[in-house]
Amino acid sequence: MQDMQETISMTSLTSLFLCTCLQDSSTEKSNFLLRITGYWWIEKFRKLLKKLSRYDIIDIDKETDVHCFPRGIIGLKRYDGKELTIDPSKSSQSMKDFRELLRSSYSLPRATAIKIKDGEKKKPRLLIISRKRTRSFTNAGKIAQMAGRLGYKVIVAEATMNVQKFAELVNSCDVLLGVHGAGLTNIVFLPENAVVIQVVPLATEWLSDFILKSLPWL
């Protein structure tokens, strides 16, 4: 999900910024054209991209026609080099708007995490994001067993190319546990007030601390 961290959030921010600017103009319509290369990438995020533009997506690699536009903006908006962050002092949009856009794009039903009252038997759902290569849990099974004894309904899964399916899974959970890395960008699909537990490998404390501090909305 490095795509979500480095591209989708900035694409969405840029598009929301353009829509805001155009809506403030009495002579322009709030339309813009989104141009992306790489068909696999387009297919992966097609549902979200459709929410960002009322125009058809142009695949530059396959296009043969000539298109003319009165003006264009090249590049994406990004604030202070921070990931998954929208500076409220520089934009009328916020990370809450971005997360609501994601919920709408993927029809995610849960807006808030579970609230357990005294005496209730309902179990909160815990998602453990696994990794098969680097920074993987060597005892994921034991972690799941322990969490189960503590009263959680545990799901262990690895992020996949099927954004819709994994977004639904993340949104169905109340707690997300994972090792520091791009897989944790899936927190954008969590319902409000959910809990995130980041496991930090040795010698990367500084990096994970920097990233968490850049996420004031979390």
C-alpha positions as CSV (number, residue, x, y, z in Angstrom):
1,M,0.0,0.0,0.0
2,Q,2.9,2.4,-0.6
3,D,0.7,3.7,-3.4
4,M,-1.8,5.0,-0.9
5,Q,1.0,6.7,1.1
6,E,2.9,8.3,-1.8
7,T,0.4,8.8,-4.6
8,I,-3.3,8.4,-3.8
9,S,-3.4,10.7,-0.8
10,M,-1.6,13.5,-2.8
11,T,-3.8,12.8,-5.9
12,S,-6.9,13.2,-3.8
13,L,-5.6,16.3,-2.1
14,T,-4.8,17.9,-5.4
15,S,-8.2,17.0,-6.8
16,L,-10.1,18.3,-3.8
17,F,-8.0,21.5,-3.9
18,L,-8.9,22.0,-7.6
19,C,-12.6,21.4,-6.9
20,T,-12.6,23.9,-4.1
21,C,-10.8,26.5,-6.3
22,L,-13.2,26.0,-9.2
23,Q,-16.3,26.1,-7.0
24,D,-15.1,29.5,-5.8
25,S,-15.0,30.8,-9.4
26,S,-18.2,32.0,-11.0
27,T,-16.9,31.4,-14.5
28,E,-15.6,27.8,-14.1
29,K,-17.2,24.5,-13.5
30,S,-15.9,22.2,-10.8
31,N,-14.5,19.7,-13.3
32,F,-10.9,18.5,-13.9
33,L,-9.2,15.8,-15.9
34,L,-7.1,13.1,-14.1
35,R,-4.3,11.6,-16.2
36,I,-2.5,8.5,-14.9
37,T,0.0,6.1,-16.5
38,G,0.1,2.4,-15.6
39,Y,-3.1,0.4,-16.3
40,W,-2.6,-1.9,-13.3
41,W,-2.5,1.1,-11.0
42,I,-5.6,2.5,-12.6
43,E,-7.5,-0.7,-12.1
44,K,-6.3,-1.0,-8.5
45,F,-7.7,2.4,-7.5
46,R,-10.4,2.8,-10.1
47,K,-13.3,3.2,-7.7
48,L,-11.6,6.0,-5.9
49,L,-10.4,7.7,-9.1
50,K,-14.0,7.8,-10.3
51,K,-14.9,9.8,-7.3
52,L,-12.2,12.3,-8.0
53,S,-13.2,13.2,-11.6
54,R,-16.3,13.1,-13.7
55,Y,-14.1,12.6,-16.8
56,D,-13.0,9.3,-18.1
57,I,-9.5,8.2,-17.2
58,I,-7.0,8.5,-20.0
59,D,-4.3,5.8,-20.1
60,I,-1.4,7.6,-21.7
61,D,0.4,4.4,-22.7
62,K,-2.5,3.3,-24.9
63,E,-4.0,6.6,-26.1
64,T,-3.6,7.5,-29.8
65,D,-5.9,10.6,-30.1
66,V,-4.9,14.2,-29.5
67,H,-6.6,15.9,-26.6
68,C,-6.7,19.7,-26.2
69,F,-7.4,21.5,-22.9
70,P,-7.6,25.2,-22.1
71,R,-5.2,24.7,-19.2
72,G,-3.6,22.1,-17.0
73,I,-1.8,21.6,-13.7
74,I,1.1,19.2,-13.6
75,G,2.2,17.6,-10.3
76,L,0.6,16.8,-7.0
77,K,0.2,18.8,-3.8
78,R,2.1,17.7,-0.7
79,Y,2.7,19.4,2.6
80,D,6.1,19.6,4.3
81,G,7.1,16.1,3.2
82,K,4.7,14.5,5.6
83,E,2.9,11.3,4.7
84,L,-0.9,11.0,4.8
85,T,-1.3,14.5,6.1
86,I,-3.3,17.6,5.0
87,D,-2.2,20.9,6.6
88,P,-5.5,22.6,7.7
89,S,-3.7,26.0,7.5
90,K,-3.1,25.5,3.8
91,S,-6.2,23.6,2.7
92,S,-10.0,23.8,3.3
93,Q,-9.9,20.0,3.2
94,S,-8.7,17.7,6.0
95,M,-7.8,14.0,6.6
96,K,-11.3,13.5,7.8
97,D,-12.6,14.6,4.4
98,F,-10.1,12.2,2.7
99,R,-11.2,9.3,4.9
100,E,-14.8,10.0,4.2
101,L,-14.0,10.0,0.5
102,L,-12.4,6.6,0.9
103,R,-15.5,5.3,2.8
104,S,-17.8,6.6,0.1
105,S,-15.6,5.2,-2.7
106,Y,-15.5,1.7,-1.3
107,S,-18.9,1.7,0.4
108,L,-17.5,1.1,3.8
109,P,-20.3,0.8,6.3
110,R,-18.6,1.6,9.7
111,A,-18.0,5.2,10.7
112,T,-17.1,4.5,14.3
113,A,-15.4,1.7,16.2
114,I,-17.1,-0.4,18.8
115,K,-17.9,0.9,22.2
116,I,-18.1,-1.8,24.8
117,K,-20.1,-1.2,28.0
118,D,-19.7,-3.0,31.2
119,G,-21.3,-6.4,31.1
120,E,-21.5,-6.6,27.3
121,K,-20.2,-9.8,25.7
122,K,-19.6,-8.3,22.2
123,K,-16.0,-8.8,21.2
124,P,-13.9,-6.1,19.5
125,R,-12.2,-7.2,16.2
126,L,-8.4,-7.1,16.1
127,L,-6.7,-7.2,12.7
128,I,-3.1,-8.4,12.7
129,I,-1.4,-7.3,9.4
130,S,1.1,-10.0,8.5
131,R,4.1,-9.7,6.2
132,K,5.8,-12.6,4.3
133,R,9.1,-10.9,3.6
134,T,10.9,-8.4,5.8
135,R,9.8,-7.3,9.2
136,S,7.4,-10.2,9.6
137,F,6.0,-11.6,12.9
138,T,7.7,-14.9,13.8
139,N,5.0,-15.6,16.4
140,A,1.8,-14.3,14.8
141,G,-0.1,-17.4,15.9
142,K,0.9,-16.9,19.6
143,I,0.0,-13.2,19.3
144,A,-3.5,-14.2,17.9
145,Q,-4.0,-16.7,20.7
146,M,-3.1,-14.3,23.4
147,A,-5.4,-11.6,22.0
148,G,-8.2,-14.2,21.8
149,R,-7.8,-14.9,25.5
150,L,-8.0,-11.2,26.2
151,G,-11.4,-11.1,24.6
152,Y,-10.7,-10.1,20.9
153,K,-12.0,-11.7,17.8
154,V,-8.7,-12.0,15.9
155,I,-8.1,-11.9,12.1
156,V,-4.6,-12.3,10.6
157,A,-4.3,-11.1,7.0
158,E,-1.8,-9.6,4.6
159,A,-2.6,-6.5,2.5
160,T,-3.4,-7.5,-1.1
161,M,-3.8,-5.8,-4.5
162,N,-7.6,-6.0,-4.0
163,V,-8.1,-2.7,-2.3
164,Q,-11.9,-3.1,-2.1
165,K,-11.7,-6.4,-0.2
166,F,-8.9,-5.3,2.2
167,A,-10.6,-2.0,2.8
168,E,-13.8,-3.8,3.9
169,L,-11.8,-6.0,6.2
170,V,-9.9,-3.1,7.9
171,N,-13.1,-1.2,8.2
172,S,-14.8,-4.1,10.0
173,C,-12.1,-4.0,12.7
174,D,-11.7,-1.9,15.9
175,V,-8.0,-2.5,16.5
176,L,-5.2,-2.8,14.0
177,L,-1.8,-4.3,14.8
178,G,1.2,-4.3,12.5
179,V,4.9,-3.8,12.1
180,H,6.1,-0.4,11.0
181,G,5.8,-0.1,7.2
182,A,3.6,0.8,4.2
183,G,1.1,-1.8,5.3
184,L,0.0,0.5,8.1
185,T,-1.3,3.0,5.6
186,N,-4.4,0.9,5.7
187,I,-5.3,2.7,8.9
188,V,-7.1,5.2,6.6
189,F,-9.9,2.6,6.2
190,L,-10.4,2.2,10.0
191,P,-13.6,3.5,11.6
192,E,-13.2,6.6,13.8
193,N,-11.9,6.0,17.3
194,A,-10.2,2.7,16.3
195,V,-6.9,1.8,17.9
196,V,-3.6,1.4,16.0
197,I,-0.7,-0.6,17.5
198,Q,2.6,-0.2,15.7
199,V,5.4,-2.6,16.4
200,V,8.7,-0.9,15.8
201,P,11.8,-3.0,14.8
202,L,15.1,-2.2,16.5
203,A,17.0,0.8,15.1
204,T,13.9,2.3,13.4
205,E,12.4,4.1,16.4
206,W,13.3,7.5,15.1
207,L,11.5,6.9,11.7
208,S,8.3,5.5,13.2
209,D,8.2,8.3,15.8
210,F,8.6,10.9,13.1
211,I,5.8,9.4,11.0
212,L,3.4,9.0,13.9
213,K,4.0,12.6,14.9
214,S,3.1,13.6,11.4
215,L,-0.4,12.0,11.8
216,P,-2.2,14.3,14.2
217,W,-5.6,13.0,12.9
218,L,-4.8,9.5,14.2
